[in-house]
């Protein structure tokens, strides 16, 4: 799937927490949700493929493709590119 114009295809990065006994707990912690850029439209200039970003989740449109859920967001609604 290739977004058009200034749209960006992103996938949520699900945080994992590990308990002291080694159990892994995913999601539901109320933490900030980051995303990975999967694909960009041809007019996107501020982000690159594979970058970790902080999107404004209120401005995303969820789409299911090949049994995975992605989100599409306009480039202007990405609030930050994270240093890794």
PDB file of N, CA, C and O in Angstrom:
ATOM      1  N   UNK A   1       0.842  -1.165   0.000  1.00  0.00           N
ATOM      2  CA  UNK A   1       0.000   0.000   0.000  1.00  0.00           C
ATOM      3  C   UNK A   1       0.891   1.233   0.000  1.00  0.00           C
ATOM      4  O   UNK A   1       1.821   1.331   0.801  1.00  0.00           O
ATOM      5  N   UNK A   2       0.615   2.153  -0.878  1.00  0.00           N
ATOM      6  CA  UNK A   2       1.411   3.371  -1.015  1.00  0.00           C
ATOM      7  C   UNK A   2       0.500   4.586  -0.830  1.00  0.00           C
ATOM      8  O   UNK A   2      -0.407   4.795  -1.634  1.00  0.00           O
ATOM      9  N   UNK A   3       0.724   5.393   0.216  1.00  0.00           N
ATOM     10  CA  UNK A   3      -0.092   6.593   0.398  1.00  0.00           C
ATOM     11  C   UNK A   3       0.209   7.631  -0.685  1.00  0.00           C
ATOM     12  O   UNK A   3       1.281   7.621  -1.290  1.00  0.00           O
ATOM     13  N   UNK A   4      -0.748   8.520  -0.918  1.00  0.00           N
ATOM     14  CA  UNK A   4      -0.566   9.547  -1.939  1.00  0.00           C
ATOM     15  C   UNK A   4      -0.328  10.911  -1.287  1.00  0.00           C
ATOM     16  O   UNK A   4      -0.613  11.116  -0.107  1.00  0.00           O
ATOM     17  N   UNK A   5       0.195  11.823  -2.079  1.00  0.00           N
ATOM     18  CA  UNK A   5       0.471  13.203  -1.690  1.00  0.00           C
ATOM     19  C   UNK A   5       1.272  13.285  -0.395  1.00  0.00           C
ATOM     20  O   UNK A   5       2.365  12.723  -0.313  1.00  0.00           O
ATOM     21  N   UNK A   6       0.746  13.979   0.623  1.00  0.00           N
ATOM     22  CA  UNK A   6       1.481  14.194   1.874  1.00  0.00           C
ATOM     23  C   UNK A   6       1.007  13.271   2.985  1.00  0.00           C
ATOM     24  O   UNK A   6       1.114  13.609   4.164  1.00  0.00           O
ATOM     25  N   UNK A   7       0.480  12.103   2.614  1.00  0.00           N
ATOM     26  CA  UNK A   7       0.017  11.139   3.606  1.00  0.00           C
ATOM     27  C   UNK A   7       1.117  10.145   3.946  1.00  0.00           C
ATOM     28  O   UNK A   7       1.993   9.851   3.132  1.00  0.00           O
ATOM     29  N   UNK A   8       1.046   9.631   5.182  1.00  0.00           N
ATOM     30  CA  UNK A   8       2.060   8.724   5.706  1.00  0.00           C
ATOM     31  C   UNK A   8       1.352   7.492   6.270  1.00  0.00           C
ATOM     32  O   UNK A   8       0.372   7.615   7.006  1.00  0.00           O
ATOM     33  N   UNK A   9       1.845   6.319   5.926  1.00  0.00           N
ATOM     34  CA  UNK A   9       1.332   5.065   6.458  1.00  0.00           C
ATOM     35  C   UNK A   9       2.182   4.687   7.659  1.00  0.00           C
ATOM     36  O   UNK A   9       3.400   4.555   7.544  1.00  0.00           O
ATOM     37  N   UNK A  10       1.540   4.511   8.818  1.00  0.00           N
ATOM     38  CA  UNK A  10       2.268   4.210  10.050  1.00  0.00           C
ATOM     39  C   UNK A  10       1.689   2.957  10.706  1.00  0.00           C
ATOM     40  O   UNK A  10       0.561   2.547  10.434  1.00  0.00           O
ATOM     41  N   UNK A  11       2.502   2.369  11.577  1.00  0.00           N
ATOM     42  CA  UNK A  11       2.074   1.213  12.352  1.00  0.00           C
ATOM     43  C   UNK A  11       2.438   1.473  13.806  1.00  0.00           C
ATOM     44  O   UNK A  11       3.562   1.876  14.107  1.00  0.00           O
ATOM     45  N   UNK A  12       1.490   1.242  14.710  1.00  0.00           N
ATOM     46  CA  UNK A  12       1.727   1.500  16.127  1.00  0.00           C
ATOM     47  C   UNK A  12       2.850   0.598  16.643  1.00  0.00           C
ATOM     48  O   UNK A  12       2.959  -0.568  16.261  1.00  0.00           O
ATOM     49  N   UNK A  13       3.671   1.159  17.509  1.00  0.00           N
ATOM     50  CA  UNK A  13       4.704   0.396  18.198  1.00  0.00           C
ATOM     51  C   UNK A  13       4.120   0.072  19.562  1.00  0.00           C
ATOM     52  O   UNK A  13       3.907   0.967  20.381  1.00  0.00           O
ATOM     53  N   UNK A  14       3.865  -1.184  19.802  1.00  0.00           N
ATOM     54  CA  UNK A  14       3.250  -1.593  21.068  1.00  0.00           C
ATOM     55  C   UNK A  14       4.323  -1.746  22.134  1.00  0.00           C
ATOM     56  O   UNK A  14       5.244  -2.550  21.991  1.00  0.00           O
ATOM     57  N   UNK A  15       4.194  -0.958  23.221  1.00  0.00           N
ATOM     58  CA  UNK A  15       5.190  -1.064  24.289  1.00  0.00           C
ATOM     59  C   UNK A  15       5.049  -2.378  25.029  1.00  0.00           C
ATOM     60  O   UNK A  15       3.940  -2.880  25.210  1.00  0.00           O
ATOM     61  N   UNK A  16       6.154  -2.927  25.451  1.00  0.00           N
ATOM     62  CA  UNK A  16       6.155  -4.151  26.242  1.00  0.00           C
ATOM     63  C   UNK A  16       6.703  -3.851  27.627  1.00  0.00           C
ATOM     64  O   UNK A  16       7.683  -3.121  27.781  1.00  0.00           O
ATOM     65  N   UNK A  17       6.066  -4.416  28.611  1.00  0.00           N
ATOM     66  CA  UNK A  17       6.571  -4.302  29.977  1.00  0.00           C
ATOM     67  C   UNK A  17       6.874  -5.701  30.481  1.00  0.00           C
ATOM     68  O   UNK A  17       6.157  -6.656  30.180  1.00  0.00           O
ATOM     69  N   UNK A  18       7.933  -5.805  31.242  1.00  0.00           N
ATOM     70  CA  UNK A  18       8.308  -7.095  31.805  1.00  0.00           C
ATOM     71  C   UNK A  18       8.184  -7.019  33.328  1.00  0.00           C
ATOM     72  O   UNK A  18       8.731  -6.114  33.958  1.00  0.00           O
ATOM     73  N   UNK A  19       7.472  -7.961  33.903  1.00  0.00           N
ATOM     74  CA  UNK A  19       7.349  -8.010  35.358  1.00  0.00           C
ATOM     75  C   UNK A  19       8.628  -8.589  35.952  1.00  0.00           C
ATOM     76  O   UNK A  19       9.481  -9.103  35.228  1.00  0.00           O
ATOM     77  N   UNK A  20       8.755  -8.502  37.275  1.00  0.00           N
ATOM     78  CA  UNK A  20       9.958  -9.025  37.935  1.00  0.00           C
ATOM     79  C   UNK A  20      10.108 -10.530  37.739  1.00  0.00           C
ATOM     80  O   UNK A  20      11.214 -11.064  37.819  1.00  0.00           O
ATOM     81  N   UNK A  21       8.990 -11.211  37.482  1.00  0.00           N
ATOM     82  CA  UNK A  21       9.067 -12.657  37.261  1.00  0.00           C
ATOM     83  C   UNK A  21       9.280 -13.014  35.793  1.00  0.00           C
ATOM     84  O   UNK A  21       9.349 -14.191  35.440  1.00  0.00           O
ATOM     85  N   UNK A  22       9.384 -11.986  34.929  1.00  0.00           N
ATOM     86  CA  UNK A  22       9.677 -12.236  33.529  1.00  0.00           C
ATOM     87  C   UNK A  22       8.474 -12.273  32.602  1.00  0.00           C
ATOM     88  O   UNK A  22       8.634 -12.487  31.401  1.00  0.00           O
ATOM     89  N   UNK A  23       7.269 -12.069  33.134  1.00  0.00           N
ATOM     90  CA  UNK A  23       6.083 -12.032  32.279  1.00  0.00           C
ATOM     91  C   UNK A  23       6.080 -10.751  31.458  1.00  0.00           C
ATOM     92  O   UNK A  23       6.441  -9.686  31.958  1.00  0.00           O
ATOM     93  N   UNK A  24       5.672 -10.857  30.204  1.00  0.00           N
ATOM     94  CA  UNK A  24       5.605  -9.691  29.334  1.00  0.00           C
ATOM     95  C   UNK A  24       4.157  -9.234  29.256  1.00  0.00           C
ATOM     96  O   UNK A  24       3.264 -10.008  28.913  1.00  0.00           O
ATOM     97  N   UNK A  25       3.937  -7.948  29.582  1.00  0.00           N
ATOM     98  CA  UNK A  25       2.612  -7.341  29.519  1.00  0.00           C
ATOM     99  C   UNK A  25       2.644  -6.330  28.379  1.00  0.00           C
ATOM    100  O   UNK A  25       3.514  -5.459  28.347  1.00  0.00           O
ATOM    101  N   UNK A  26       1.699  -6.438  27.443  1.00  0.00           N
ATOM    102  CA  UNK A  26       1.687  -5.516  26.309  1.00  0.00           C
ATOM    103  C   UNK A  26       0.468  -4.617  26.365  1.00  0.00           C
ATOM    104  O   UNK A  26      -0.624  -5.053  26.731  1.00  0.00           O
ATOM    105  N   UNK A  27       0.666  -3.323  25.989  1.00  0.00           N
ATOM    106  CA  UNK A  27      -0.432  -2.372  25.861  1.00  0.00           C
ATOM    107  C   UNK A  27      -1.184  -2.100  27.148  1.00  0.00           C
ATOM    108  O   UNK A  27      -0.884  -2.667  28.199  1.00  0.00           O
ATOM    109  N   UNK A  28      -2.181  -1.209  27.041  1.00  0.00           N
ATOM    110  CA  UNK A  28      -3.073  -0.925  28.142  1.00  0.00           C
ATOM    111  C   UNK A  28      -2.478  -0.169  29.309  1.00  0.00           C
ATOM    112  O   UNK A  28      -3.099  -0.122  30.371  1.00  0.00           O
ATOM    113  N   UNK A  29      -1.321   0.417  29.169  1.00  0.00           N
ATOM    114  CA  UNK A  29      -0.678   1.086  30.293  1.00  0.00           C
ATOM    115  C   UNK A  29      -0.914   2.589  30.294  1.00  0.00           C
ATOM    116  O   UNK A  29      -0.516   3.265  31.242  1.00  0.00           O
ATOM    117  N   UNK A  30      -1.547   3.130  29.261  1.00  0.00           N
ATOM    118  CA  UNK A  30      -1.785   4.558  29.186  1.00  0.00           C
ATOM    119  C   UNK A  30      -0.559   5.352  28.781  1.00  0.00           C
ATOM    120  O   UNK A  30      -0.565   6.581  28.848  1.00  0.00           O
ATOM    121  N   UNK A  31       0.495   4.664  28.361  1.00  0.00           N
ATOM    122  CA  UNK A  31       1.711   5.349  27.947  1.00  0.00           C
ATOM    123  C   UNK A  31       1.530   5.997  26.579  1.00  0.00           C
ATOM    124  O   UNK A  31       0.586   5.681  25.854  1.00  0.00           O
ATOM    125  N   UNK A  32       2.427   6.891  26.238  1.00  0.00           N
ATOM    126  CA  UNK A  32       2.429   7.529  24.931  1.00  0.00           C
ATOM    127  C   UNK A  32       2.614   6.475  23.855  1.00  0.00           C
ATOM    128  O   UNK A  32       3.467   5.596  23.979  1.00  0.00           O
ATOM    129  N   UNK A  33       1.815   6.561  22.800  1.00  0.00           N
ATOM    130  CA  UNK A  33       1.894   5.584  21.713  1.00  0.00           C
ATOM    131  C   UNK A  33       2.705   6.165  20.556  1.00  0.00           C
ATOM    132  O   UNK A  33       2.345   7.187  19.971  1.00  0.00           O
ATOM    133  N   UNK A  34       3.798   5.493  20.246  1.00  0.00           N
ATOM    134  CA  UNK A  34       4.628   5.872  19.118  1.00  0.00           C
ATOM    135  C   UNK A  34       4.278   4.992  17.929  1.00  0.00           C
ATOM    136  O   UNK A  34       3.565   3.997  18.061  1.00  0.00           O
ATOM    137  N   UNK A  35       4.789   5.373  16.771  1.00  0.00           N
ATOM    138  CA  UNK A  35       4.525   4.599  15.558  1.00  0.00           C
ATOM    139  C   UNK A  35       5.786   4.533  14.714  1.00  0.00           C
ATOM    140  O   UNK A  35       6.692   5.355  14.857  1.00  0.00           O
ATOM    141  N   UNK A  36       5.829   3.549  13.837  1.00  0.00           N
ATOM    142  CA  UNK A  36       6.908   3.379  12.871  1.00  0.00           C
ATOM    143  C   UNK A  36       6.354   3.751  11.500  1.00  0.00           C
ATOM    144  O   UNK A  36       5.263   3.320  11.129  1.00  0.00           O
ATOM    145  N   UNK A  37       7.110   4.554  10.748  1.00  0.00           N
ATOM    146  CA  UNK A  37       6.697   4.933   9.388  1.00  0.00           C
ATOM    147  C   UNK A  37       6.929   3.738   8.474  1.00  0.00           C
ATOM    148  O   UNK A  37       8.052   3.248   8.355  1.00  0.00           O
ATOM    149  N   UNK A  38       5.871   3.275   7.832  1.00  0.00           N
ATOM    150  CA  UNK A  38       5.937   2.123   6.950  1.00  0.00           C
ATOM    151  C   UNK A  38       6.159   2.563   5.507  1.00  0.00           C
ATOM    152  O   UNK A  38       6.974   1.980   4.793  1.00  0.00           O
ATOM    153  N   UNK A  39       5.427   3.596   5.081  1.00  0.00           N
ATOM    154  CA  UNK A  39       5.526   4.084   3.705  1.00  0.00           C
ATOM    155  C   UNK A  39       5.121   5.546   3.683  1.00  0.00           C
ATOM    156  O   UNK A  39       4.323   5.979   4.513  1.00  0.00           O
ATOM    157  N   UNK A  40       5.665   6.318   2.737  1.00  0.00           N
ATOM    158  CA  UNK A  40       5.338   7.741   2.636  1.00  0.00           C
ATOM    159  C   UNK A  40       4.843   8.083   1.240  1.00  0.00           C
ATOM    160  O   UNK A  40       5.208   7.435   0.259  1.00  0.00           O
ATOM    161  N   UNK A  41       4.001   9.116   1.168  1.00  0.00           N
ATOM    162  CA  UNK A  41       3.546   9.631  -0.114  1.00  0.00           C
ATOM    163  C   UNK A  41       4.654  10.402  -0.800  1.00  0.00           C
ATOM    164  O   UNK A  41       5.644  10.771  -0.169  1.00  0.00           O
ATOM    165  N   UNK A  42       4.491  10.646  -2.097  1.00  0.00           N
ATOM    166  CA  UNK A  42       5.576  11.268  -2.879  1.00  0.00           C
ATOM    167  C   UNK A  42       5.877  12.712  -2.501  1.00  0.00           C
ATOM    168  O   UNK A  42       6.961  13.209  -2.809  1.00  0.00           O
ATOM    169  N   UNK A  43       4.934  13.409  -1.831  1.00  0.00           N
ATOM    170  CA  UNK A  43       5.153  14.807  -1.463  1.00  0.00           C
ATOM    171  C   UNK A  43       5.582  14.995  -0.004  1.00  0.00           C
ATOM    172  O   UNK A  43       5.692  16.128   0.466  1.00  0.00           O
ATOM    173  N   UNK A  44       5.819  13.920   0.699  1.00  0.00           N
ATOM    174  CA  UNK A  44       6.226  13.993   2.115  1.00  0.00           C
ATOM    175  C   UNK A  44       7.693  14.406   2.195  1.00  0.00           C
ATOM    176  O   UNK A  44       8.546  13.848   1.505  1.00  0.00           O
ATOM    177  N   UNK A  45       7.975  15.404   3.056  1.00  0.00           N
ATOM    178  CA  UNK A  45       9.350  15.908   3.169  1.00  0.00           C
ATOM    179  C   UNK A  45       9.914  15.858   4.586  1.00  0.00           C
ATOM    180  O   UNK A  45      11.127  15.967   4.764  1.00  0.00           O
ATOM    181  N   UNK A  46       9.048  15.693   5.610  1.00  0.00           N
ATOM    182  CA  UNK A  46       9.515  15.814   6.992  1.00  0.00           C
ATOM    183  C   UNK A  46       9.855  14.494   7.670  1.00  0.00           C
ATOM    184  O   UNK A  46      10.551  14.499   8.685  1.00  0.00           O
ATOM    185  N   UNK A  47       9.391  13.369   7.147  1.00  0.00           N
ATOM    186  CA  UNK A  47       9.699  12.070   7.741  1.00  0.00           C
ATOM    187  C   UNK A  47      10.177  11.106   6.673  1.00  0.00           C
ATOM    188  O   UNK A  47       9.926  11.292   5.483  1.00  0.00           O
ATOM    189  N   UNK A  48      10.872  10.072   7.126  1.00  0.00           N
ATOM    190  CA  UNK A  48      11.387   9.048   6.214  1.00  0.00           C
ATOM    191  C   UNK A  48      10.867   7.686   6.637  1.00  0.00           C
ATOM    192  O   UNK A  48      10.454   7.485   7.779  1.00  0.00           O
ATOM    193  N   UNK A  49      10.897   6.772   5.710  1.00  0.00           N
ATOM    194  CA  UNK A  49      10.500   5.396   5.984  1.00  0.00           C
ATOM    195  C   UNK A  49      11.347   4.829   7.124  1.00  0.00           C
ATOM    196  O   UNK A  49      12.545   5.099   7.202  1.00  0.00           O
ATOM    197  N   UNK A  50      10.729   4.048   8.000  1.00  0.00           N
ATOM    198  CA  UNK A  50      11.346   3.365   9.143  1.00  0.00           C
ATOM    199  C   UNK A  50      11.649   4.265  10.343  1.00  0.00           C
ATOM    200  O   UNK A  50      12.206   3.782  11.329  1.00  0.00           O
ATOM    201  N   UNK A  51      11.302   5.559  10.296  1.00  0.00           N
ATOM    202  CA  UNK A  51      11.531   6.419  11.453  1.00  0.00           C
ATOM    203  C   UNK A  51      10.465   6.172  12.514  1.00  0.00           C
ATOM    204  O   UNK A  51       9.337   5.788  12.204  1.00  0.00           O
ATOM    205  N   UNK A  52      10.840   6.398  13.768  1.00  0.00           N
ATOM    206  CA  UNK A  52       9.906   6.325  14.889  1.00  0.00           C
ATOM    207  C   UNK A  52       9.341   7.726  15.090  1.00  0.00           C
ATOM    208  O   UNK A  52      10.092   8.691  15.228  1.00  0.00           O
ATOM    209  N   UNK A  53       7.998   7.834  15.107  1.00  0.00           N
ATOM    210  CA  UNK A  53       7.356   9.142  15.181  1.00  0.00           C
ATOM    211  C   UNK A  53       6.315   9.186  16.294  1.00  0.00           C
ATOM    212  O   UNK A  53       5.862   8.155  16.790  1.00  0.00           O
ATOM    213  N   UNK A  54       5.950  10.410  16.670  1.00  0.00           N
ATOM    214  CA  UNK A  54       4.875  10.654  17.615  1.00  0.00           C
ATOM    215  C   UNK A  54       3.732  11.311  16.848  1.00  0.00           C
ATOM    216  O   UNK A  54       3.759  12.519  16.613  1.00  0.00           O
ATOM    217  N   UNK A  55       2.725  10.521  16.455  1.00  0.00           N
ATOM    218  CA  UNK A  55       1.603  11.088  15.697  1.00  0.00           C
ATOM    219  C   UNK A  55       0.540  11.670  16.625  1.00  0.00           C
ATOM    220  O   UNK A  55       0.453  11.290  17.793  1.00  0.00           O
ATOM    221  N   UNK A  56      -0.260  12.583  16.109  1.00  0.00           N
ATOM    222  CA  UNK A  56      -1.456  13.045  16.797  1.00  0.00           C
ATOM    223  C   UNK A  56      -2.545  12.043  16.432  1.00  0.00           C
ATOM    224  O   UNK A  56      -3.152  12.150  15.367  1.00  0.00           O
ATOM    225  N   UNK A  57      -2.793  11.083  17.295  1.00  0.00           N
ATOM    226  CA  UNK A  57      -3.663   9.942  16.996  1.00  0.00           C
ATOM    227  C   UNK A  57      -5.088  10.360  16.672  1.00  0.00           C
ATOM    228  O   UNK A  57      -5.829   9.587  16.065  1.00  0.00           O
ATOM    229  N   UNK A  58      -5.494  11.575  17.066  1.00  0.00           N
ATOM    230  CA  UNK A  58      -6.854  12.038  16.751  1.00  0.00           C
ATOM    231  C   UNK A  58      -7.038  12.256  15.252  1.00  0.00           C
ATOM    232  O   UNK A  58      -8.168  12.317  14.768  1.00  0.00           O
ATOM    233  N   UNK A  59      -5.944  12.371  14.523  1.00  0.00           N
ATOM    234  CA  UNK A  59      -6.009  12.680  13.093  1.00  0.00           C
ATOM    235  C   UNK A  59      -5.601  11.503  12.213  1.00  0.00           C
ATOM    236  O   UNK A  59      -5.162  11.698  11.080  1.00  0.00           O
ATOM    237  N   UNK A  60      -5.744  10.294  12.725  1.00  0.00           N
ATOM    238  CA  UNK A  60      -5.390   9.116  11.931  1.00  0.00           C
ATOM    239  C   UNK A  60      -6.640   8.404  11.431  1.00  0.00           C
ATOM    240  O   UNK A  60      -7.719   8.519  12.012  1.00  0.00           O
ATOM    241  N   UNK A  61      -6.470   7.685  10.369  1.00  0.00           N
ATOM    242  CA  UNK A  61      -7.531   6.835   9.815  1.00  0.00           C
ATOM    243  C   UNK A  61      -6.988   5.422   9.791  1.00  0.00           C
ATOM    244  O   UNK A  61      -6.015   5.141   9.092  1.00  0.00           O
ATOM    245  N   UNK A  62      -7.612   4.522  10.553  1.00  0.00           N
ATOM    246  CA  UNK A  62      -7.164   3.127  10.593  1.00  0.00           C
ATOM    247  C   UNK A  62      -7.607   2.388   9.344  1.00  0.00           C
ATOM    248  O   UNK A  62      -8.705   2.605   8.831  1.00  0.00           O
ATOM    249  N   UNK A  63      -6.736   1.514   8.863  1.00  0.00           N
ATOM    250  CA  UNK A  63      -7.036   0.712   7.684  1.00  0.00           C
ATOM    251  C   UNK A  63      -6.453  -0.684   7.885  1.00  0.00           C
ATOM    252  O   UNK A  63      -5.322  -0.834   8.349  1.00  0.00           O
ATOM    253  N   UNK A  64      -7.232  -1.699   7.532  1.00  0.00           N
ATOM    254  CA  UNK A  64      -6.749  -3.079   7.640  1.00  0.00           C
ATOM    255  C   UNK A  64      -6.268  -3.514   6.259  1.00  0.00           C
ATOM    256  O   UNK A  64      -6.985  -3.372   5.268  1.00  0.00           O
ATOM    257  N   UNK A  65      -5.052  -4.041   6.205  1.00  0.00           N
ATOM    258  CA  UNK A  65      -4.450  -4.454   4.941  1.00  0.00           C
ATOM    259  C   UNK A  65      -3.620  -5.705   5.200  1.00  0.00           C
ATOM    260  O   UNK A  65      -2.749  -5.699   6.071  1.00  0.00           O
ATOM    261  N   UNK A  66      -3.875  -6.766   4.464  1.00  0.00           N
ATOM    262  CA  UNK A  66      -3.169  -8.042   4.653  1.00  0.00           C
ATOM    263  C   UNK A  66      -3.206  -8.505   6.114  1.00  0.00           C
ATOM    264  O   UNK A  66      -2.194  -8.937   6.667  1.00  0.00           O
ATOM    265  N   UNK A  67      -4.377  -8.407   6.720  1.00  0.00           N
ATOM    266  CA  UNK A  67      -4.612  -8.845   8.100  1.00  0.00           C
ATOM    267  C   UNK A  67      -3.821  -8.077   9.153  1.00  0.00           C
ATOM    268  O   UNK A  67      -3.673  -8.560  10.276  1.00  0.00           O
ATOM    269  N   UNK A  68      -3.312  -6.899   8.822  1.00  0.00           N
ATOM    270  CA  UNK A  68      -2.636  -6.033   9.794  1.00  0.00           C
ATOM    271  C   UNK A  68      -3.355  -4.693   9.801  1.00  0.00           C
ATOM    272  O   UNK A  68      -3.915  -4.273   8.788  1.00  0.00           O
ATOM    273  N   UNK A  69      -3.336  -4.028  10.943  1.00  0.00           N
ATOM    274  CA  UNK A  69      -3.962  -2.716  11.056  1.00  0.00           C
ATOM    275  C   UNK A  69      -2.882  -1.640  10.999  1.00  0.00           C
ATOM    276  O   UNK A  69      -1.930  -1.644  11.779  1.00  0.00           O
ATOM    277  N   UNK A  70      -3.055  -0.732  10.065  1.00  0.00           N
ATOM    278  CA  UNK A  70      -2.162   0.411   9.897  1.00  0.00           C
ATOM    279  C   UNK A  70      -2.984   1.679  10.105  1.00  0.00           C
ATOM    280  O   UNK A  70      -4.211   1.623  10.196  1.00  0.00           O
ATOM    281  N   UNK A  71      -2.315   2.804  10.179  1.00  0.00           N
ATOM    282  CA  UNK A  71      -2.992   4.091  10.239  1.00  0.00           C
ATOM    283  C   UNK A  71      -2.407   4.986   9.157  1.00  0.00           C
ATOM    284  O   UNK A  71      -1.218   4.918   8.843  1.00  0.00           O
ATOM    285  N   UNK A  72      -3.265   5.822   8.598  1.00  0.00           N
ATOM    286  CA  UNK A  72      -2.830   6.820   7.623  1.00  0.00           C
ATOM    287  C   UNK A  72      -2.996   8.183   8.282  1.00  0.00           C
ATOM    288  O   UNK A  72      -4.024   8.467   8.896  1.00  0.00           O
ATOM    289  N   UNK A  73      -1.982   9.013   8.150  1.00  0.00           N
ATOM    290  CA  UNK A  73      -1.991  10.335   8.767  1.00  0.00           C
ATOM    291  C   UNK A  73      -1.353  11.331   7.805  1.00  0.00           C
ATOM    292  O   UNK A  73      -0.428  10.987   7.069  1.00  0.00           O
ATOM    293  N   UNK A  74      -1.847  12.557   7.814  1.00  0.00           N
ATOM    294  CA  UNK A  74      -1.227  13.611   7.006  1.00  0.00           C
ATOM    295  C   UNK A  74       0.077  14.018   7.682  1.00  0.00           C
ATOM    296  O   UNK A  74       0.163  14.069   8.909  1.00  0.00           O
ATOM    297  N   UNK A  75       1.062  14.297   6.891  1.00  0.00           N
ATOM    298  CA  UNK A  75       2.399  14.655   7.397  1.00  0.00           C
ATOM    299  C   UNK A  75       2.352  15.764   8.456  1.00  0.00           C
ATOM    300  O   UNK A  75       3.115  15.728   9.421  1.00  0.00           O
ATOM    301  N   UNK A  76       1.468  16.742   8.283  1.00  0.00           N
ATOM    302  CA  UNK A  76       1.392  17.865   9.225  1.00  0.00           C
ATOM    303  C   UNK A  76       0.896  17.453  10.609  1.00  0.00           C
ATOM    304  O   UNK A  76       1.043  18.213  11.566  1.00  0.00           O
ATOM    305  N   UNK A  77       0.309  16.257  10.730  1.00  0.00           N
ATOM    306  CA  UNK A  77      -0.197  15.791  12.025  1.00  0.00           C
ATOM    307  C   UNK A  77       0.761  14.855  12.744  1.00  0.00           C
ATOM    308  O   UNK A  77       0.383  14.200  13.716  1.00  0.00           O
ATOM    309  N   UNK A  78       1.990  14.791  12.272  1.00  0.00           N
ATOM    310  CA  UNK A  78       3.050  14.080  12.985  1.00  0.00           C
ATOM    311  C   UNK A  78       3.775  15.131  13.822  1.00  0.00           C
ATOM    312  O   UNK A  78       4.343  16.090  13.300  1.00  0.00           O
ATOM    313  N   UNK A  79       3.737  14.919  15.146  1.00  0.00           N
ATOM    314  CA  UNK A  79       4.226  15.958  16.057  1.00  0.00           C
ATOM    315  C   UNK A  79       5.729  15.929  16.277  1.00  0.00           C
ATOM    316  O   UNK A  79       6.329  16.963  16.574  1.00  0.00           O
ATOM    317  N   UNK A  80       6.360  14.739  16.132  1.00  0.00           N
ATOM    318  CA  UNK A  80       7.797  14.658  16.390  1.00  0.00           C
ATOM    319  C   UNK A  80       8.374  13.410  15.748  1.00  0.00           C
ATOM    320  O   UNK A  80       7.692  12.397  15.588  1.00  0.00           O
ATOM    321  N   UNK A  81       9.654  13.506  15.384  1.00  0.00           N
ATOM    322  CA  UNK A  81      10.434  12.349  14.961  1.00  0.00           C
ATOM    323  C   UNK A  81      11.354  12.039  16.136  1.00  0.00           C
ATOM    324  O   UNK A  81      12.062  12.920  16.623  1.00  0.00           O
ATOM    325  N   UNK A  82      11.344  10.797  16.587  1.00  0.00           N
ATOM    326  CA  UNK A  82      12.063  10.433  17.798  1.00  0.00           C
ATOM    327  C   UNK A  82      13.507  10.019  17.480  1.00  0.00           C
ATOM    328  O   UNK A  82      13.773   9.358  16.477  1.00  0.00           O
ATOM    329  N   UNK A  83      14.412  10.418  18.346  1.00  0.00           N
ATOM    330  CA  UNK A  83      15.799   9.951  18.270  1.00  0.00           C
ATOM    331  C   UNK A  83      15.824   8.561  18.875  1.00  0.00           C
ATOM    332  O   UNK A  83      15.206   8.322  19.913  1.00  0.00           O
ATOM    333  N   UNK A  84      16.521   7.655  18.245  1.00  0.00           N
ATOM    334  CA  UNK A  84      16.544   6.299  18.791  1.00  0.00           C
ATOM    335  C   UNK A  84      17.859   5.980  19.432  1.00  0.00           C
ATOM    336  O   UNK A  84      18.045   4.876  19.943  1.00  0.00           O
TER     337      UNK A  84
END
